[in-house]
Amino acid sequence: MRTHQSGVERLAPHQYVFRSTWQLPAPRAQATAVLADLANYPRWWPQFKTATQPDADNVEMALRSVLPITLRFTLHRDVEDHQQGLLRATATGDIDGTVEWAVTDQPGNRSTAAFTQAATLTHPIAVKVDRIIRPVLEWNHAVAMRSGAAGIAEYLDSDTSGPSPAG
């Protein structure tokens, strides 16, 4: 079974929509709890190099996949609805836009996590090479999302993710 699907749509210069869907080995409540814990992304997603939480609603992150560009941005929590499996944040920095996870239960104590990120790239290098970067972004995004899907699946299968929250 395919554990993830990814895609990139270029809307305008520097503006993209990134999408991915992950099949996860845990119910919605447990998967949502892990995805909501932004400060711990580096524990299971190798492309997240750092995540620092200055307060309850903001996390400063550094992300680097295969390309030699580290994107630094802050995610501000806008929606965190564990009952519905909906997480949404606003990104500012080298990436401006929105990030959303929609997690749904699946049969067999599993879930599906749908990721959507509407982003304007503001990193100076990304802006300069925007005209030719789409195929490279698609590849880079696919590598990062495949790694994230594998990392969270392993994390959810381990005991380190903790008990599943009620809800």
C-alpha positions as CSV (number, residue, x, y, z in Angstrom):
1,M,0.0,0.0,0.0
2,R,1.2,3.5,-0.8
3,T,1.8,5.4,2.4
4,H,1.9,8.9,0.9
5,Q,1.1,11.0,-2.2
6,S,2.5,14.5,-2.9
7,G,2.0,17.3,-5.4
8,V,2.9,20.9,-6.1
9,E,0.9,23.5,-7.9
10,R,2.5,26.8,-9.0
11,L,-0.1,29.6,-8.8
12,A,2.0,32.6,-9.7
13,P,5.7,33.6,-9.3
14,H,6.8,32.5,-5.8
15,Q,3.3,31.2,-5.0
16,Y,2.7,27.5,-4.6
17,V,0.2,25.0,-3.1
18,F,1.9,21.9,-1.7
19,R,-0.3,18.8,-1.0
20,S,0.3,15.4,0.5
21,T,-1.7,12.6,1.9
22,W,-0.3,10.1,4.4
23,Q,-1.7,6.8,5.5
24,L,-0.9,6.4,9.2
25,P,-0.7,3.4,11.5
26,A,-2.7,5.0,14.3
27,P,-6.2,6.4,14.9
28,R,-7.1,10.0,14.2
29,A,-6.7,11.2,17.9
30,Q,-3.2,9.8,18.2
31,A,-2.0,11.1,14.8
32,T,-3.5,14.5,15.4
33,A,-1.8,14.8,18.8
34,V,1.6,14.1,17.2
35,L,1.0,16.5,14.2
36,A,-0.2,19.2,16.6
37,D,3.1,19.0,18.6
38,L,5.1,21.2,16.3
39,A,8.0,21.6,18.6
40,N,8.7,17.9,18.4
41,Y,8.7,17.6,14.6
42,P,12.5,17.2,14.5
43,R,12.1,14.0,16.6
44,W,10.5,12.2,13.7
45,W,10.8,14.3,10.6
46,P,14.5,14.6,9.5
47,Q,14.0,17.7,7.3
48,F,13.0,19.8,10.3
49,K,16.4,20.8,11.7
50,T,15.1,22.9,14.6
51,A,11.8,23.8,16.3
52,T,11.8,26.3,19.1
53,Q,8.6,27.2,20.9
54,P,8.8,30.8,22.4
55,D,5.1,30.6,23.5
56,A,2.1,28.4,23.4
57,D,0.9,29.5,19.9
58,N,4.2,30.0,18.0
59,V,7.0,27.7,16.9
60,E,10.1,28.9,15.1
61,M,11.3,26.3,12.6
62,A,14.2,25.6,10.3
63,L,13.5,23.2,7.4
64,R,16.0,21.8,4.9
65,S,15.4,18.9,2.5
66,V,17.7,17.9,-0.4
67,L,18.2,21.4,-1.8
68,P,21.0,23.4,-0.2
69,I,18.5,26.0,1.2
70,T,17.4,26.2,4.8
71,L,13.9,27.8,5.1
72,R,13.3,29.6,8.4
73,F,9.8,30.5,9.4
74,T,7.4,30.8,12.4
75,L,4.2,28.8,12.5
76,H,1.4,30.5,14.5
77,R,-1.4,28.1,15.6
78,D,-4.8,29.3,14.2
79,V,-6.9,26.1,14.7
80,E,-6.2,23.1,16.8
81,D,-9.4,20.9,16.9
82,H,-8.5,17.4,18.1
83,Q,-12.1,16.3,17.9
84,Q,-12.3,17.0,14.2
85,G,-8.7,16.2,13.5
86,L,-8.1,19.7,12.1
87,L,-4.9,21.7,12.5
88,R,-4.2,25.0,10.8
89,A,-1.3,27.5,11.2
90,T,-0.1,30.7,9.6
91,A,3.5,30.7,8.4
92,T,5.7,33.8,8.3
93,G,9.4,34.1,7.3
94,D,11.0,32.4,4.3
95,I,7.6,30.8,3.8
96,D,4.5,33.0,4.1
97,G,1.0,31.4,4.0
98,T,-1.0,28.7,5.6
99,V,-0.4,25.1,6.6
100,E,-3.2,22.6,7.3
101,W,-3.6,19.0,8.4
102,A,-7.0,17.3,8.2
103,V,-6.8,13.9,9.9
104,T,-9.6,11.3,9.5
105,D,-10.1,7.8,11.0
106,Q,-9.8,4.8,8.7
107,P,-10.7,1.2,9.3
108,G,-8.3,-0.9,11.3
109,N,-7.2,1.7,13.9
110,R,-5.6,3.7,11.1
111,S,-5.9,7.3,9.8
112,T,-5.3,9.5,6.8
113,A,-3.6,12.9,7.2
114,A,-4.2,15.3,4.4
115,F,-1.6,18.2,4.2
116,T,-2.2,21.4,2.4
117,Q,0.2,24.3,2.4
118,A,-0.5,27.5,0.4
119,A,2.8,29.3,0.4
120,T,4.6,32.3,-1.0
121,L,8.3,31.7,-1.0
122,T,10.2,34.7,0.2
123,H,13.7,33.2,0.6
124,P,16.1,35.3,-1.6
125,I,17.5,32.3,-3.5
126,A,14.1,30.7,-4.1
127,V,12.8,34.1,-5.4
128,K,15.8,34.4,-7.9
129,V,15.3,30.9,-9.3
130,D,11.5,30.8,-9.3
131,R,11.2,30.5,-13.0
132,I,13.0,27.2,-13.2
133,I,12.4,25.9,-9.7
134,R,9.0,24.2,-10.0
135,P,10.2,20.7,-11.1
136,V,13.0,20.9,-8.4
137,L,10.4,22.0,-5.8
138,E,8.2,19.0,-6.7
139,W,11.1,16.6,-6.2
140,N,12.3,18.3,-3.0
141,H,8.8,18.3,-1.6
142,A,8.2,14.7,-2.5
143,V,11.5,13.7,-0.8
144,A,10.6,15.6,2.4
145,M,7.0,14.3,2.5
146,R,8.1,10.7,1.9
147,S,10.6,11.1,4.7
148,G,8.0,12.7,7.0
149,A,5.4,10.0,6.3
150,A,8.0,7.3,7.1
151,G,9.2,9.1,10.2
152,I,5.7,9.7,11.7
153,A,4.7,6.1,10.9
154,E,7.7,4.8,12.8
155,Y,7.1,7.3,15.6
156,L,3.5,6.3,15.9
157,D,4.4,2.6,15.9
158,S,6.9,3.2,18.8
159,D,6.1,3.8,22.4
160,T,7.6,7.3,22.3
161,S,4.4,9.0,21.0
162,G,2.7,8.4,24.3
163,P,-0.9,7.4,25.0
164,S,-3.7,8.3,22.6
165,P,-5.6,11.3,24.0
166,A,-9.3,10.9,24.7
167,G,-11.6,12.4,22.2
